[in-house]
Amino acid sequence: MRCGTRVRHPGGPTAAVEHPHRVTGLDLVADVSAERLAPADVVAAAKYGTGKPIDDPVRERAVLEDVAKQSTEHGLDARGTKAVFRDQMEAGKRVQRGLPARWAAHPAERSTERVDLATQARPTLDRLTSCLLNALAAAAPARDHPSCAAQLATHGTRAARERHFDSLHTGALLRALTSVC
């Protein structure tokens, strides 16, 4: 499974940037978390003007239950892992809530492409779930260190800058990292 392929969605930030020189667990967590935000733009565009809700409690519960099961295979605490993924979902929803206001003010920035969420967005997120579980396992030693939060904020800010994230996406990324440490 490959994590870190460069992908750009129309009107959205770059989904991932490869960093062969970077191998620390916290770097990986920040990079995969940034990559997980790219589908939020596509999901927001797919839902824009349709009346579809941003929150999907049934889907979110299923993802969290699946993550809890997979966490033990990666040597991770299920409750802590669920908290991380809950933050990831909240970050994506922050982007989905923020983009419509921007599009209303700047209609040319909105992608007119409406992807099928079940066949196009979810498979990407499912792949990135596995990538994030691997990254969390790699970061396990650093996650309990007193400097974890500061290091993670630095890595998250770097990941946002490298992807040319705007303030909405940068704030969402930092939100996504809240429960890692």
Backbone torsions as a table, in degrees:
resi	resn	phi	psi	omega
1	MET	NA	134.6	-177.4
2	ARG	-106.0	126.6	176.1
3	CYS	-116.6	129.1	176.5
4	GLY	109.7	24.8	176.6
5	THR	-79.2	137.6	-179.8
6	ARG	-74.7	122.1	179.6
7	VAL	-137.7	139.1	174.7
8	ARG	-126.2	127.0	177.1
9	HIS	-94.0	144.1	-179.3
10	PRO	-54.4	126.8	176.6
11	GLY	74.3	2.7	-176.9
12	GLY	-118.2	175.2	179.2
13	PRO	-72.8	163.7	174.6
14	THR	-64.6	133.8	-174.2
15	ALA	-74.0	-36.8	-177.4
16	ALA	-155.2	154.0	177.1
17	VAL	-131.6	130.1	-179.0
18	GLU	-79.2	139.6	-179.9
19	HIS	-136.6	80.6	-177.4
20	PRO	-64.3	-23.5	-178.7
21	HIS	-81.6	-13.8	-175.6
22	ARG	-100.9	123.0	-176.3
23	VAL	-132.0	2.6	-177.9
24	THR	-72.9	151.7	-179.2
25	GLY	-61.0	-42.0	-179.2
26	LEU	-66.7	-35.0	173.9
27	ASP	-60.7	-45.4	-179.6
28	LEU	-62.4	-42.3	179.3
29	VAL	-61.3	-45.2	179.8
30	ALA	-64.0	-43.2	-178.9
31	ASP	-65.6	-46.1	-179.8
32	VAL	-66.9	-38.0	177.7
33	SER	-62.6	-39.5	176.5
34	ALA	-65.1	-39.9	179.0
35	GLU	-64.3	-35.3	179.8
36	ARG	-67.1	-20.0	180.0
37	LEU	-77.3	-25.1	-177.7
38	ALA	-57.1	-43.2	178.1
39	PRO	-63.1	-20.5	178.8
40	ALA	-61.5	-35.7	177.1
41	ASP	-65.0	-43.7	-179.5
42	VAL	-66.5	-41.7	178.8
43	VAL	-64.8	-43.2	178.9
44	ALA	-61.0	-42.3	179.2
45	ALA	-65.3	-37.5	-179.5
46	ALA	-68.2	-32.6	-177.1
47	LYS	-91.3	-18.0	-173.3
48	TYR	-55.8	123.0	176.5
49	GLY	75.9	5.0	-177.3
50	THR	-99.0	-14.6	-176.0
51	GLY	83.5	-0.9	177.3
52	LYS	-67.4	134.7	-178.5
53	PRO	-72.2	151.5	176.3
54	ILE	-74.3	-42.6	179.4
55	ASP	-77.8	137.2	176.4
56	ASP	-135.7	78.5	-173.5
57	PRO	-56.2	-34.9	-179.4
58	VAL	-65.9	-48.3	178.9
59	ARG	-63.7	-42.9	-179.0
60	GLU	-61.8	-43.3	177.8
61	ARG	-61.5	-43.3	180.0
62	ALA	-62.7	-42.2	178.6
63	VAL	-63.1	-45.3	-178.8
64	LEU	-65.2	-37.9	176.9
65	GLU	-64.9	-42.0	178.9
66	ASP	-64.5	-42.4	179.2
67	VAL	-63.4	-40.1	179.0
68	ALA	-61.1	-42.0	178.1
69	LYS	-64.9	-45.2	-178.1
70	GLN	-69.7	-26.4	-175.1
71	SER	-60.5	-38.3	-179.1
72	THR	-65.2	-32.6	177.0
73	GLU	-66.0	-22.3	-179.6
74	HIS	-101.4	5.9	-179.5
75	GLY	72.3	27.3	-177.3
76	LEU	-108.7	152.1	174.6
77	ASP	-71.6	126.5	-175.9
78	ALA	-62.6	-43.4	-177.8
79	ARG	-65.4	-44.6	178.4
80	GLY	-65.0	-38.3	179.3
81	THR	-67.2	-40.9	176.4
82	LYS	-61.1	-38.9	178.3
83	ALA	-62.1	-42.3	178.3
84	VAL	-61.6	-46.3	-178.1
85	PHE	-70.6	-30.9	174.6
86	ARG	-62.9	-42.0	176.8
87	ASP	-64.2	-38.4	178.0
88	GLN	-60.9	-44.1	-179.8
89	MET	-66.3	-40.5	178.5
90	GLU	-63.8	-37.0	177.5
91	ALA	-63.7	-43.9	177.6
92	GLY	-61.8	-39.0	179.2
93	LYS	-69.8	-31.1	176.5
94	ARG	-61.8	-42.7	177.7
95	VAL	-65.9	-44.9	-179.3
96	GLN	-61.3	-32.1	178.9
97	ARG	-80.2	-30.2	-176.5
98	GLY	-81.3	-32.1	-175.6
99	LEU	-66.6	-40.7	-179.6
100	PRO	-56.6	-37.1	177.5
101	ALA	-64.7	-40.6	177.8
102	ARG	-65.0	-43.3	-178.8
103	TRP	-66.3	-33.6	177.7
104	ALA	-64.5	-38.2	179.4
105	ALA	-79.4	-30.9	-177.0
106	HIS	-134.5	76.0	-174.3
107	PRO	-57.1	-28.1	-178.7
108	ALA	-67.7	-18.9	-179.4
109	GLU	-80.4	-15.7	-176.7
110	ARG	-80.0	134.0	173.2
111	SER	-73.8	134.9	178.2
112	THR	-90.8	-5.6	179.1
113	GLU	-73.5	130.3	176.6
114	ARG	-115.1	105.2	-179.1
115	VAL	-82.7	159.4	172.4
116	ASP	-82.4	116.8	-174.4
117	LEU	-63.2	-39.6	-176.4
118	ALA	-68.6	-35.9	-175.3
119	THR	-100.9	-16.6	-177.0
120	GLN	-115.9	-46.4	-177.5
121	ALA	-81.8	-44.4	-175.9
122	ARG	-64.2	-40.6	177.3
123	PRO	-60.3	-35.5	176.7
124	THR	-64.9	-46.3	179.2
125	LEU	-64.6	-37.6	177.8
126	ASP	-63.2	-41.8	177.4
127	ARG	-63.0	-41.7	-178.7
128	LEU	-72.3	-22.9	173.9
129	THR	-61.4	-47.3	178.1
130	SER	-62.9	-41.5	178.9
131	CYS	-62.0	-42.4	-178.8
132	LEU	-69.3	-37.4	175.8
133	LEU	-60.7	-43.2	176.8
134	ASN	-62.1	-42.3	-179.9
135	ALA	-65.5	-41.9	178.1
136	LEU	-62.6	-39.6	177.2
137	ALA	-64.9	-41.1	178.3
138	ALA	-65.3	-30.6	-177.8
139	ALA	-88.4	-2.2	-173.3
140	ALA	-49.3	-46.8	-179.0
141	PRO	-62.5	-35.1	-177.4
142	ALA	-80.5	-21.2	-173.9
143	ARG	-68.1	-23.5	178.9
144	ASP	-98.4	-1.2	-178.3
145	HIS	-74.8	143.4	-179.6
146	PRO	-57.8	-25.9	-178.8
147	SER	-92.1	5.9	-174.9
148	CYS	-55.5	-51.0	-175.8
149	ALA	-61.2	-42.2	179.9
150	ALA	-67.1	-43.3	178.2
151	GLN	-63.3	-42.6	-178.8
152	LEU	-65.5	-39.3	176.7
153	ALA	-61.9	-40.2	177.6
154	THR	-64.0	-46.5	179.5
155	HIS	-64.6	-40.4	178.7
156	GLY	-64.3	-42.5	178.3
157	THR	-64.3	-40.1	177.6
158	ARG	-63.9	-44.8	179.7
159	ALA	-61.5	-39.9	178.4
160	ALA	-65.6	-43.4	-179.6
161	ARG	-64.3	-42.7	-179.2
162	GLU	-65.0	-26.9	179.8
163	ARG	-95.6	2.3	-179.9
164	HIS	60.4	38.9	178.0
165	PHE	-65.8	143.5	172.0
166	ASP	-83.9	-177.0	-176.6
167	SER	-64.6	-35.3	177.9
168	LEU	-60.6	-50.1	-177.5
169	HIS	-70.9	-36.2	177.8
170	THR	-64.5	-45.9	177.9
171	GLY	-61.4	-40.5	178.2
172	ALA	-65.1	-40.1	178.6
173	LEU	-62.3	-46.3	179.4
174	LEU	-63.5	-33.6	175.0
175	ARG	-65.0	-38.3	-178.9
176	ALA	-63.7	-23.8	-175.1
177	LEU	-94.9	-0.5	-171.9
178	THR	-52.3	-44.9	-172.7
179	SER	-96.7	7.1	-177.2
180	VAL	-66.0	-42.4	-177.2
181	CYS	-93.4	NA	NA
